[in-house]
């Protein structure tokens, strides 16, 4: 069977959040956890959930960690999710529907970056809104309500840059997904 979507999760001491994250990704073809030498039960929980786990120290360079992780993925598309994030069923359905539409020759392209030329033959990546929660409450206002992150892209279409507050620099057309990824930094 062809591996279409590989989900990659960077983790360190994430035993309180990793299970919920991985449960939200069961629809993906491959689950990869890159563990930054956790001292808690993160690795055991990730393996129990069926993820392939690699231990790899980030040395505080998250772009390098993500680039290293992409080399391990077998999927044609890569979805990056942090260990304190959850992919809603609505976002999962949307991703599943746009990936076939992003392939060359498809006439089903649904999203693109407004203001840029639209090439209906190739979309290389998608931005996702992030909905932040603080102690279980949605932060509806302020800067975090407008955050969009490039988290889904074709393998080989770009690389991560900047050690901290890293950015995925993807070549070619990118689009927006309408459903958010849910972020629980302080559950």
Z-matrix of the N, CA and C atoms (Angstrom, degrees):
N
C 1 1.455
C 2 1.533 1 109.64
N 3 1.288 2 116.02 1 141.57
C 4 1.454 3 123.85 2 -178.42
C 5 1.531 4 110.40 3 -76.21
N 6 1.329 5 116.21 4 135.80
C 7 1.459 6 120.80 5 176.21
C 8 1.517 7 107.95 6 -90.68
N 9 1.320 8 116.25 7 112.39
C 10 1.455 9 120.70 8 -176.73
C 11 1.522 10 111.19 9 -94.46
N 12 1.341 11 117.27 10 -49.66
C 13 1.465 12 120.62 11 -177.16
C 14 1.517 13 110.52 12 -120.85
N 15 1.329 14 115.65 13 122.78
C 16 1.464 15 122.05 14 171.54
C 17 1.515 16 107.74 15 -106.18
N 18 1.322 17 116.28 16 125.09
C 19 1.465 18 121.03 17 174.71
C 20 1.516 19 107.75 18 -96.89
N 21 1.329 20 115.98 19 130.19
C 22 1.461 21 121.79 20 179.67
C 23 1.517 22 108.62 21 -117.93
N 24 1.330 23 115.19 22 129.65
C 25 1.458 24 121.89 23 179.67
C 26 1.518 25 108.13 24 -123.31
N 27 1.331 26 117.16 25 123.14
C 28 1.458 27 121.25 26 171.18
C 29 1.518 28 107.11 27 -86.99
N 30 1.331 29 116.86 28 135.81
C 31 1.464 30 119.58 29 -176.34
C 32 1.520 31 111.37 30 -142.77
N 33 1.317 32 114.81 31 148.28
C 34 1.463 33 122.76 32 169.37
C 35 1.523 34 106.64 33 -153.91
N 36 1.321 35 115.20 34 119.60
C 37 1.466 36 121.35 35 179.45
C 38 1.527 37 110.92 36 49.03
N 39 1.311 38 115.78 37 54.49
C 40 1.468 39 122.68 38 -173.20
C 41 1.525 40 113.02 39 -112.87
N 42 1.327 41 117.91 40 26.49
C 43 1.465 42 119.30 41 -174.59
C 44 1.529 43 113.49 42 -61.88
N 45 1.328 44 118.31 43 -23.32
C 46 1.469 45 119.63 44 -179.52
C 47 1.530 46 112.84 45 -80.25
N 48 1.330 47 117.92 46 -14.62
C 49 1.470 48 120.14 47 -175.96
C 50 1.530 49 114.62 48 -124.96
N 51 1.322 50 118.47 49 -20.98
C 52 1.469 51 121.31 50 -169.72
C 53 1.529 52 113.22 51 -63.14
N 54 1.323 53 118.20 52 -35.85
C 55 1.469 54 119.68 53 -178.57
C 56 1.527 55 111.65 54 -63.10
N 57 1.322 56 116.18 55 -45.72
C 58 1.466 57 120.63 56 -179.99
C 59 1.534 58 110.23 57 -63.66
N 60 1.323 59 116.21 58 -39.52
C 61 1.466 60 120.62 59 177.79
C 62 1.521 61 110.37 60 -60.95
N 63 1.328 62 116.66 61 -51.22
C 64 1.464 63 120.75 62 -177.75
C 65 1.528 64 112.20 63 -65.65
N 66 1.322 65 117.70 64 -36.32
C 67 1.471 66 120.51 65 177.08
C 68 1.528 67 111.13 66 -61.51
N 69 1.327 68 116.35 67 -31.39
C 70 1.468 69 119.52 68 -179.36
C 71 1.529 70 112.54 69 -78.03
N 72 1.333 71 116.81 70 -4.72
C 73 1.466 72 121.37 71 -175.79
C 74 1.524 73 113.52 72 -116.64
N 75 1.316 74 117.81 73 13.13
C 76 1.468 75 120.38 74 -176.60
C 77 1.529 76 113.02 75 -62.49
N 78 1.307 77 118.28 76 -19.23
C 79 1.465 78 123.02 77 178.64
C 80 1.529 79 112.29 78 -76.30
N 81 1.335 80 117.51 79 -13.95
C 82 1.473 81 121.35 80 179.29
C 83 1.527 82 109.83 81 -75.18
N 84 1.325 83 116.48 82 155.00
C 85 1.459 84 121.54 83 -179.03
C 86 1.520 85 112.80 84 -77.59
N 87 1.327 86 116.97 85 -25.27
C 88 1.465 87 121.50 86 -177.60
C 89 1.524 88 108.63 87 -146.02
N 90 1.328 89 115.93 88 133.72
C 91 1.466 90 122.14 89 176.09
C 92 1.520 91 108.37 90 -115.14
N 93 1.324 92 115.89 91 122.85
C 94 1.460 93 121.48 92 179.70
C 95 1.518 94 108.37 93 -124.18
N 96 1.323 95 116.36 94 128.42
C 97 1.462 96 121.57 95 173.88
C 98 1.519 97 107.30 96 -113.82
N 99 1.325 98 115.53 97 125.26
C 100 1.459 99 121.61 98 174.65
C 101 1.519 100 105.70 99 -102.95
N 102 1.328 101 115.34 100 107.83
C 103 1.460 102 120.68 101 -175.05
C 104 1.524 103 110.14 102 -96.75
N 105 1.317 104 115.39 103 129.23
C 106 1.467 105 122.81 104 -178.10
C 107 1.532 106 110.02 105 -92.52
N 108 1.359 107 115.00 106 55.99
C 109 1.468 108 121.97 107 174.31
C 110 1.535 109 112.32 108 61.17
N 111 1.322 110 116.32 109 51.81
C 112 1.466 111 121.57 110 179.78
C 113 1.523 112 111.54 111 -61.72
N 114 1.328 113 114.90 112 149.58
C 115 1.466 114 120.50 113 176.66
C 116 1.531 115 111.12 114 -107.77
N 117 1.325 116 117.25 115 4.54
C 118 1.467 117 121.16 116 179.04
C 119 1.536 118 109.39 117 -111.64
N 120 1.293 119 118.38 118 -156.02
C 121 1.459 120 122.64 119 -176.11
C 122 1.515 121 115.66 120 -91.17
N 123 1.320 122 117.99 121 18.17
C 124 1.467 123 121.62 122 -177.12
C 125 1.525 124 112.24 123 -55.49
N 126 1.321 125 117.40 124 -49.92
C 127 1.467 126 121.52 125 -175.69
C 128 1.526 127 110.76 126 -62.15
N 129 1.316 128 117.05 127 -46.25
C 130 1.462 129 121.29 128 -179.97
C 131 1.530 130 111.35 129 -60.30
N 132 1.320 131 116.93 130 -44.98
C 133 1.469 132 121.09 131 179.35
C 134 1.527 133 111.77 132 -64.79
N 135 1.322 134 116.93 133 -39.79
C 136 1.469 135 120.66 134 179.51
C 137 1.526 136 110.72 135 -65.37
N 138 1.323 137 116.70 136 -43.97
C 139 1.472 138 120.06 137 178.30
C 140 1.528 139 110.66 138 -64.40
N 141 1.323 140 116.44 139 -40.81
C 142 1.465 141 121.28 140 178.98
C 143 1.533 142 110.87 141 -60.81
N 144 1.326 143 116.49 142 -32.76
C 145 1.469 144 121.47 143 179.32
C 146 1.529 145 112.54 144 -80.97
N 147 1.331 146 117.33 145 -1.61
C 148 1.456 147 120.72 146 176.91
C 149 1.515 148 115.49 147 94.25
N 150 1.320 149 117.25 148 8.39
C 151 1.466 150 120.54 149 179.99
C 152 1.527 151 110.66 150 -80.09
N 153 1.312 152 115.53 151 149.47
C 154 1.458 153 121.28 152 167.79
C 155 1.518 154 105.86 153 -83.05
N 156 1.327 155 116.94 154 128.27
C 157 1.463 156 120.89 155 -174.68
C 158 1.523 157 109.77 156 -115.28
N 159 1.319 158 115.24 157 131.89
C 160 1.459 159 122.62 158 173.06
C 161 1.521 160 107.48 159 -119.45
N 162 1.331 161 116.22 160 134.91
C 163 1.462 162 120.71 161 174.06
C 164 1.525 163 106.06 162 -95.22
N 165 1.318 164 116.29 163 121.22
C 166 1.466 165 120.84 164 -177.95
C 167 1.518 166 108.48 165 -152.89
N 168 1.317 167 116.62 166 119.26
C 169 1.468 168 120.80 167 -178.77
C 170 1.526 169 110.16 168 -72.81
N 171 1.319 170 115.21 169 135.56
C 172 1.467 171 120.22 170 -178.05
C 173 1.520 172 112.62 171 -83.41
N 174 1.332 173 116.82 172 -23.78
C 175 1.466 174 120.77 173 -174.50
C 176 1.526 175 110.81 174 51.53
N 177 1.325 176 115.59 175 36.60
C 178 1.469 177 123.46 176 178.71
C 179 1.524 178 113.79 177 59.76
N 180 1.328 179 116.99 178 24.79
C 181 1.463 180 121.62 179 174.53
C 182 1.530 181 107.25 180 -119.55
N 183 1.324 182 115.28 181 90.26
C 184 1.459 183 120.26 182 -174.02
C 185 1.523 184 112.57 183 -71.71
N 186 1.324 185 117.87 184 -28.38
C 187 1.467 186 120.24 185 175.76
C 188 1.527 187 109.58 186 -65.07
N 189 1.324 188 116.89 187 -46.13
C 190 1.466 189 120.56 188 178.59
C 191 1.531 190 110.67 189 -62.27
N 192 1.323 191 116.82 190 -38.49
C 193 1.467 192 121.42 191 178.74
C 194 1.536 193 110.36 192 -63.10
N 195 1.315 194 116.22 193 -44.02
C 196 1.466 195 120.15 194 -179.94
C 197 1.536 196 111.04 195 -67.90
N 198 1.335 197 117.01 196 -40.72
C 199 1.465 198 119.96 197 178.34
C 200 1.527 199 110.72 198 -63.56
N 201 1.334 200 116.91 199 -40.71
C 202 1.463 201 121.57 200 177.32
C 203 1.530 202 109.42 201 -61.53
N 204 1.322 203 116.18 202 -42.41
C 205 1.467 204 121.23 203 -178.98
C 206 1.525 205 111.53 204 -63.04
N 207 1.329 206 117.26 205 -39.20
C 208 1.471 207 120.14 206 -178.85
C 209 1.526 208 111.75 207 -60.57
N 210 1.331 209 116.39 208 -31.70
C 211 1.464 210 119.99 209 178.61
C 212 1.525 211 111.70 210 -64.62
N 213 1.312 212 117.44 211 -26.26
C 214 1.466 213 122.19 212 -178.19
C 215 1.526 214 112.41 213 -82.38
N 216 1.317 215 117.18 214 -21.72
C 217 1.466 216 121.60 215 -173.90
C 218 1.523 217 111.80 216 -74.62
N 219 1.330 218 115.31 217 142.77
C 220 1.466 219 121.98 218 177.97
C 221 1.526 220 112.30 219 -99.25
N 222 1.308 221 117.40 220 -14.94
C 223 1.459 222 121.55 221 -174.37
C 224 1.514 223 114.20 222 -70.55
N 225 1.321 224 114.70 223 155.68
C 226 1.460 225 121.59 224 174.02
C 227 1.526 226 110.44 225 -74.86
N 228 1.328 227 116.07 226 -28.44
C 229 1.456 228 123.31 227 177.69
C 230 1.515 229 108.45 228 -121.35
N 231 1.327 230 116.44 229 145.12
C 232 1.462 231 121.43 230 179.62
C 233 1.518 232 108.90 231 -122.22
N 234 1.326 233 114.32 232 131.75
C 235 1.454 234 122.38 233 176.76
C 236 1.521 235 107.57 234 -115.64
N 237 1.332 236 116.70 235 119.45
C 238 1.462 237 121.10 236 176.75
C 239 1.516 238 109.33 237 -96.76
N 240 1.325 239 115.40 238 128.87
C 241 1.457 240 122.71 239 178.66
C 242 1.521 241 107.05 240 -133.40
N 243 1.322 242 117.34 241 132.81
C 244 1.460 243 120.28 242 176.42
C 245 1.524 244 109.44 243 -76.43
N 246 1.316 245 115.90 244 158.75
C 247 1.466 246 120.62 245 -174.77
C 248 1.521 247 113.43 246 -70.15
N 249 1.325 248 117.75 247 -7.41
C 250 1.470 249 120.79 248 176.08
C 251 1.533 250 111.20 249 -113.95
N 252 1.331 251 115.77 250 24.11
C 253 1.459 252 121.52 251 179.39
C 254 1.528 253 110.44 252 -118.99
N 255 1.324 254 115.33 253 156.80
C 256 1.459 255 122.55 254 179.59
C 257 1.526 256 108.21 255 -131.54
N 258 1.326 257 115.96 256 133.94
C 259 1.459 258 121.48 257 174.18
C 260 1.528 259 106.96 258 -91.24
N 261 1.320 260 116.08 259 116.30
C 262 1.466 261 120.49 260 -179.68
C 263 1.523 262 109.81 261 -67.55
N 264 1.323 263 116.48 262 160.40
C 265 1.469 264 120.01 263 178.14
C 266 1.531 265 110.70 264 -62.87
N 267 1.340 266 117.19 265 -31.98
C 268 1.467 267 120.65 266 177.94
C 269 1.529 268 111.21 267 -66.43
N 270 1.336 269 116.61 268 -42.56
C 271 1.461 270 120.14 269 178.11
C 272 1.523 271 110.17 270 -67.34
N 273 1.320 272 117.66 271 -40.93
C 274 1.464 273 121.08 272 178.22
C 275 1.528 274 110.53 273 -59.12
N 276 1.325 275 117.01 274 -44.40
C 277 1.473 276 120.79 275 178.71
C 278 1.522 277 111.23 276 -64.02
N 279 1.326 278 115.87 277 -40.78
C 280 1.463 279 119.74 278 -179.97
C 281 1.526 280 110.90 279 -64.50
N 282 1.330 281 116.53 280 -43.83
C 283 1.469 282 120.32 281 178.42
C 284 1.524 283 109.79 282 -60.75
N 285 1.317 284 116.53 283 -46.36
C 286 1.468 285 120.51 284 -179.83
C 287 1.524 286 111.94 285 -60.69
N 288 1.324 287 117.04 286 -31.06
C 289 1.466 288 119.43 287 -179.32
C 290 1.522 289 112.87 288 -82.55
N 291 1.327 290 118.87 289 -30.51
C 292 1.468 291 118.93 290 -177.57
C 293 1.517 292 113.30 291 -85.49
N 294 1.321 293 118.58 292 -23.17
C 295 1.462 294 118.66 293 -177.42
C 296 1.522 295 112.13 294 -62.72
N 297 1.322 296 120.88 295 -47.77
C 298 1.467 297 117.54 296 175.68
C 299 1.527 298 111.85 297 -62.46
N 300 1.326 299 116.45 298 -32.07
C 301 1.460 300 120.57 299 -179.07
C 302 1.520 301 112.46 300 -72.63
N 303 1.321 302 117.68 301 -17.21
C 304 1.458 303 120.66 302 -178.08
C 305 1.523 304 112.52 303 -85.54
N 306 1.299 305 117.39 304 -7.40
C 307 1.461 306 121.13 305 -176.95
C 308 1.527 307 111.59 306 -77.17
N 309 1.339 308 117.11 307 151.06
C 310 1.465 309 120.89 308 179.16
C 311 1.526 310 111.87 309 -54.74
N 312 1.322 311 115.49 310 138.74
C 313 1.450 312 121.12 311 177.37
C 314 1.515 313 114.95 312 87.38
N 315 1.320 314 117.16 313 -8.65
C 316 1.461 315 119.45 314 -179.70
C 317 1.519 316 109.65 315 -77.28
N 318 1.311 317 116.17 316 145.47
C 319 1.466 318 120.05 317 176.52
C 320 1.521 319 110.98 318 -106.65
N 321 1.345 320 116.74 319 14.92
C 322 1.457 321 120.64 320 -174.26
C 323 1.524 322 113.83 321 -104.00
N 324 1.320 323 119.60 322 14.91
C 325 1.455 324 121.06 323 -179.44
C 326 1.522 325 109.16 324 -54.49
N 327 1.328 326 116.23 325 129.20
C 328 1.455 327 119.70 326 -174.80
C 329 1.521 328 113.15 327 -109.52
N 330 1.314 329 117.65 328 -26.04
C 331 1.460 330 119.25 329 -175.44
C 332 1.517 331 110.67 330 -137.78
N 333 1.309 332 115.95 331 153.20
C 334 1.456 333 122.53 332 173.86
C 335 1.514 334 107.37 333 -160.20
N 336 1.330 335 117.18 334 169.98
C 337 1.456 336 120.75 335 -179.58
C 338 1.521 337 108.81 336 -77.12
N 339 1.327 338 117.98 337 119.30
C 340 1.463 339 120.36 338 178.33
C 341 1.529 340 110.79 339 -58.43
N 342 1.313 341 115.95 340 141.69
C 343 1.457 342 120.47 341 178.06
C 344 1.511 343 113.82 342 91.40
N 345 1.325 344 117.86 343 -10.51
C 346 1.454 345 120.36 344 178.38
C 347 1.523 346 109.21 345 -107.12
N 348 1.326 347 114.73 346 156.37
C 349 1.461 348 119.14 347 176.01
C 350 1.523 349 108.81 348 -60.28
N 351 1.299 350 116.20 349 141.21
C 352 1.462 351 120.76 350 -177.94
C 353 1.519 352 109.38 351 -103.55
N 354 1.310 353 115.80 352 126.11
C 355 1.452 354 122.30 353 176.15
C 356 1.526 355 106.65 354 -113.09
N 357 1.304 356 117.48 355 103.78
C 358 1.461 357 120.99 356 -176.24
C 359 1.523 358 113.48 357 -67.43
N 360 1.305 359 118.06 358 -4.91
C 361 1.453 360 119.23 359 -178.59
C 362 1.521 361 113.97 360 -89.97
N 363 1.323 362 119.22 361 -26.54
C 364 1.463 363 118.99 362 -174.11
C 365 1.522 364 111.35 363 -145.46
N 366 1.321 365 115.58 364 123.99
C 367 1.465 366 122.37 365 166.96
C 368 1.522 367 104.46 366 -120.04
N 369 1.333 368 117.38 367 121.85
C 370 1.460 369 120.76 368 -176.55
C 371 1.517 370 114.27 369 -95.04
N 372 1.318 371 118.24 370 -17.16
C 373 1.459 372 119.12 371 -178.79
C 374 1.510 373 111.86 372 -163.68
N 375 1.326 374 114.57 373 164.52
C 376 1.461 375 121.06 374 -178.57
C 377 1.522 376 111.18 375 -134.05
N 378 1.330 377 114.23 376 137.48
C 379 1.460 378 121.90 377 172.56
C 380 1.524 379 109.02 378 -86.67
N 381 1.322 380 115.22 379 145.47
C 382 1.461 381 121.96 380 179.68
C 383 1.520 382 108.54 381 -125.15
N 384 1.320 383 116.45 382 135.68
C 385 1.466 384 120.30 383 172.39
C 386 1.525 385 107.66 384 -69.93
N 387 1.327 386 115.54 385 147.93
C 388 1.466 387 118.96 386 174.00
C 389 1.516 388 108.32 387 -116.07
N 390 1.318 389 115.28 388 127.94
C 391 1.462 390 121.08 389 177.06
C 392 1.527 391 107.29 390 -104.46
N 393 1.339 392 115.55 391 112.17
C 394 1.461 393 121.36 392 -177.20
C 395 1.520 394 111.80 393 -88.50
N 396 1.329 395 114.80 394 141.33
C 397 1.463 396 122.51 395 176.33
C 398 1.522 397 108.21 396 -122.37
N 399 1.308 398 116.22 397 138.08
C 400 1.461 399 121.86 398 176.78
C 401 1.523 400 107.44 399 -121.40
N 402 1.325 401 115.80 400 116.92
C 403 1.466 402 122.14 401 -177.67
C 404 1.529 403 111.08 402 51.24
N 405 1.338 404 115.50 403 41.98
C 406 1.451 405 121.63 404 176.28
C 407 1.519 406 116.18 405 85.16
N 408 1.325 407 117.54 406 -3.38
C 409 1.473 408 120.54 407 -178.87
C 410 1.524 409 110.22 408 -109.40
N 411 1.318 410 115.91 409 134.42
C 412 1.457 411 122.78 410 -179.62
C 413 1.526 412 109.57 411 -69.42
N 414 1.340 413 115.99 412 129.01
C 415 1.466 414 121.98 413 175.69
C 416 1.530 415 107.47 414 -86.15
N 417 1.310 416 116.88 415 93.33
C 418 1.464 417 121.85 416 -172.61
C 419 1.523 418 113.74 417 -79.78
N 420 1.316 419 117.59 418 -21.59
C 421 1.460 420 120.66 419 -172.54
C 422 1.524 421 110.50 420 -119.42
N 423 1.306 422 115.05 421 165.52
C 424 1.456 423 120.52 422 176.61
C 425 1.514 424 112.86 423 89.35
N 426 1.308 425 113.99 424 -171.11
C 427 1.460 426 122.25 425 -174.19
C 428 1.526 427 112.94 426 -58.21
N 429 1.324 428 117.69 427 -40.50
C 430 1.463 429 119.32 428 -174.76
C 431 1.523 430 113.02 429 -66.35
N 432 1.312 431 117.62 430 -21.37
C 433 1.468 432 119.40 431 -179.22
C 434 1.525 433 112.40 432 -72.59
N 435 1.331 434 117.47 433 -11.54
C 436 1.463 435 121.11 434 -178.51
C 437 1.532 436 113.49 435 -111.05
N 438 1.312 437 117.89 436 5.31
C 439 1.463 438 121.29 437 -175.65
C 440 1.530 439 110.78 438 -70.09
N 441 1.336 440 115.90 439 129.10
C 442 1.466 441 123.27 440 172.44
C 443 1.522 442 106.94 441 -127.62
N 444 1.310 443 115.41 442 131.63
C 445 1.458 444 121.15 443 -176.45
C 446 1.524 445 109.94 444 -124.57
N 447 1.323 446 116.14 445 138.54
C 448 1.460 447 120.53 446 175.01
C 449 1.525 448 106.73 447 -78.00
N 450 1.312 449 117.75 448 108.06
C 451 1.463 450 122.08 449 -173.90
C 452 1.521 451 113.92 450 -124.62
N 453 1.322 452 117.88 451 -11.18
C 454 1.463 453 121.44 452 -179.00
C 455 1.521 454 107.93 453 -128.51
N 456 1.333 455 116.52 454 123.70
C 457 1.469 456 119.55 455 179.67
C 458 1.519 457 110.23 456 -155.59
N 459 1.322 458 114.10 457 160.80
C 460 1.459 459 120.22 458 175.36
C 461 1.525 460 109.12 459 -67.59
N 462 1.318 461 115.52 460 139.30
C 463 1.457 462 120.56 461 176.95
C 464 1.529 463 108.64 462 -61.27
N 465 1.322 464 115.71 463 134.59
C 466 1.457 465 121.01 464 178.85
C 467 1.514 466 114.95 465 85.35
N 468 1.332 467 117.75 466 1.11
C 469 1.466 468 119.88 467 -177.69
C 470 1.523 469 113.21 468 -88.22
N 471 1.313 470 117.58 469 -4.19
C 472 1.458 471 119.54 470 179.70
C 473 1.508 472 111.86 471 179.09
N 474 1.328 473 114.84 472 -174.89
C 475 1.458 474 119.28 473 177.56
C 476 1.515 475 109.80 474 -143.51
N 477 1.306 476 114.23 475 160.07
C 478 1.463 477 121.36 476 179.11
C 479 1.519 478 109.15 477 -82.25
N 480 1.345 479 115.84 478 141.14
C 481 1.461 480 121.43 479 178.40
C 482 1.527 481 109.04 480 -128.08
N 483 1.317 482 117.04 481 160.60
C 484 1.468 483 127.36 482 -179.34
C 485 1.532 484 111.30 483 72.34
N 486 1.315 485 117.34 484 123.14
C 487 1.470 486 121.37 485 -177.30
C 488 1.533 487 114.32 486 -60.23
N 489 1.324 488 116.94 487 -40.30
C 490 1.467 489 121.82 488 -179.47
C 491 1.531 490 107.53 489 -122.61
N 492 1.314 491 117.10 490 147.40
C 493 1.471 492 122.33 491 -172.45
C 494 1.528 493 108.56 492 53.10
N 495 1.321 494 113.16 493 49.05
C 496 1.456 495 122.44 494 -174.88
C 497 1.525 496 111.79 495 -64.25
N 498 1.323 497 114.41 496 154.01
C 499 1.463 498 122.53 497 -177.72
C 500 1.523 499 108.19 498 -130.86
N 501 1.323 500 116.61 499 137.11
C 502 1.461 501 121.73 500 177.21
C 503 1.516 502 107.63 501 -87.55
N 504 1.315 503 116.42 502 111.19
C 505 1.458 504 123.57 503 -177.85
C 506 1.532 505 108.09 504 -91.60
N 507 1.326 506 116.44 505 94.30
C 508 1.464 507 122.70 506 -175.59
C 509 1.524 508 109.51 507 -101.69
N 510 1.334 509 115.68 508 132.18
C 511 1.466 510 121.59 509 177.71
C 512 1.528 511 109.80 510 -80.95
N 513 1.313 512 116.21 511 144.67
C 514 1.457 513 120.78 512 173.91
C 515 1.515 514 113.56 513 93.42
N 516 1.319 515 114.75 514 -167.25
C 517 1.463 516 122.69 515 -176.41
C 518 1.524 517 111.23 516 -68.38
N 519 1.328 518 115.60 517 139.92
C 520 1.457 519 121.70 518 173.35
C 521 1.521 520 108.36 519 -131.78
N 522 1.313 521 115.39 520 156.74
C 523 1.458 522 120.35 521 -179.53
C 524 1.513 523 111.06 522 -133.63
N 525 1.305 524 115.55 523 -179.89
C 526 1.462 525 122.95 524 179.43
C 527 1.521 526 109.67 525 -113.58
N 528 1.317 527 115.78 526 139.14
C 529 1.459 528 121.15 527 169.54
C 530 1.521 529 107.29 528 -96.96
N 531 1.310 530 117.04 529 148.83
C 532 1.466 531 119.34 530 -173.74
C 533 1.525 532 114.09 531 -90.27
N 534 1.321 533 118.61 532 -22.27
C 535 1.465 534 120.61 533 -178.68
C 536 1.530 535 110.21 534 -94.84
N 537 1.334 536 117.42 535 143.00
C 538 1.463 537 120.26 536 -175.01
C 539 1.527 538 113.83 537 -86.42
N 540 1.323 539 113.37 538 159.74
C 541 1.458 540 121.22 539 166.22
C 542 1.529 541 105.08 540 -91.18
N 543 1.307 542 118.06 541 141.35
C 544 1.462 543 122.22 542 -174.93
C 545 1.524 544 109.53 543 -98.85
N 546 1.323 545 116.43 544 125.65
C 547 1.467 546 122.78 545 -173.84
C 548 1.525 547 109.92 546 -113.37
N 549 1.345 548 115.30 547 122.21
C 550 1.470 549 121.91 548 -177.87
C 551 1.529 550 110.15 549 -121.10
N 552 1.346 551 118.47 550 72.20
C 553 1.466 552 119.45 551 -177.47
C 554 1.527 553 113.29 552 -69.83
N 555 1.315 554 117.28 553 -24.38
C 556 1.468 555 121.91 554 179.31
C 557 1.525 556 108.35 555 -134.66
N 558 1.356 557 116.27 556 80.84
C 559 1.469 558 119.24 557 -174.50
C 560 1.489 559 114.70 558 -65.58
